[in-house]
Amino acid sequence: MTSALIASGLFGQQFGDAGVAAEFSVEAFGARMLAFEAAWTRALARTGAVSAGDAGRPPRSTPARPART
């Protein structure tokens, strides 16, 4: 898939470098997005904003604090 950034007047040839292009590839972007979502969900589970089951992990041994509304 060709990125619109490669032909950008703003970014010029910056994304023409194979290493830089790989860092901004669809695969790299998707992996970083999933890593963020996983970290966000773990943080929400730790604060009790979502249940451990919704976070995809076993429940804690101590009860979670009630979610703020």
C-alpha positions as semicolon CSV with decimal commas, in nm:
position;residue;x (nm);y (nm);z (nm)
1;M;0,000;0,000;0,000
2;T;0,138;0,340;-0,095
3;S;0,130;0,611;0,168
4;A;0,014;0,960;0,078
5;L;0,299;1,091;0,293
6;I;0,561;0,965;0,046
7;A;0,453;1,218;-0,218
8;S;0,382;1,495;0,032
9;G;0,507;1,845;-0,034
10;L;0,518;1,898;0,342
11;F;0,727;1,594;0,430
12;G;0,925;1,571;0,105
13;Q;1,148;1,265;0,078
14;Q;1,149;1,192;0,452
15;F;0,931;0,886;0,405
16;G;1,132;0,766;0,105
17;D;1,383;0,607;0,345
18;A;1,296;0,238;0,392
19;G;1,352;0,247;0,770
20;V;1,132;0,550;0,822
21;A;0,867;0,415;0,587
22;A;0,861;0,087;0,782
23;E;0,804;0,273;1,109
24;F;0,501;0,445;0,957
25;S;0,367;0,141;0,772
26;V;0,016;0,007;0,815
27;E;0,152;-0,289;1,009
28;A;0,357;-0,074;1,248
29;F;0,069;0,168;1,300
30;G;-0,171;-0,119;1,371
31;A;0,068;-0,279;1,619
32;R;0,113;0,048;1,806
33;M;-0,261;0,111;1,807
34;L;-0,326;-0,234;1,956
35;A;-0,052;-0,183;2,217
36;F;-0,212;0,148;2,319
37;E;-0,559;-0,007;2,341
38;A;-0,427;-0,293;2,556
39;A;-0,248;-0,052;2,791
40;W;-0,556;0,172;2,810
41;T;-0,780;-0,122;2,897
42;R;-0,537;-0,246;3,165
43;A;-0,533;0,102;3,319
44;L;-0,912;0,120;3,316
45;A;-0,931;-0,222;3,482
46;R;-0,681;-0,119;3,752
47;T;-0,890;0,186;3,838
48;G;-1,212;-0,014;3,837
49;A;-1,358;0,176;3,541
50;V;-1,415;-0,155;3,361
51;S;-1,453;-0,502;3,505
52;A;-1,162;-0,745;3,495
53;G;-1,371;-0,969;3,271
54;D;-1,421;-0,689;3,021
55;A;-1,048;-0,621;3,035
56;G;-0,981;-0,982;2,939
57;R;-0,795;-1,088;3,250
58;P;-0,879;-1,281;3,565
59;P;-1,035;-1,081;3,849
60;R;-0,814;-0,930;4,117
61;S;-0,807;-1,080;4,464
62;T;-0,920;-0,748;4,612
63;P;-1,248;-0,587;4,506
64;A;-1,221;-0,307;4,254
65;R;-1,316;0,045;4,351
66;P;-1,653;0,152;4,213
67;A;-1,637;0,342;3,887
68;R;-1,688;0,715;3,905
69;T;-1,994;0,850;3,730
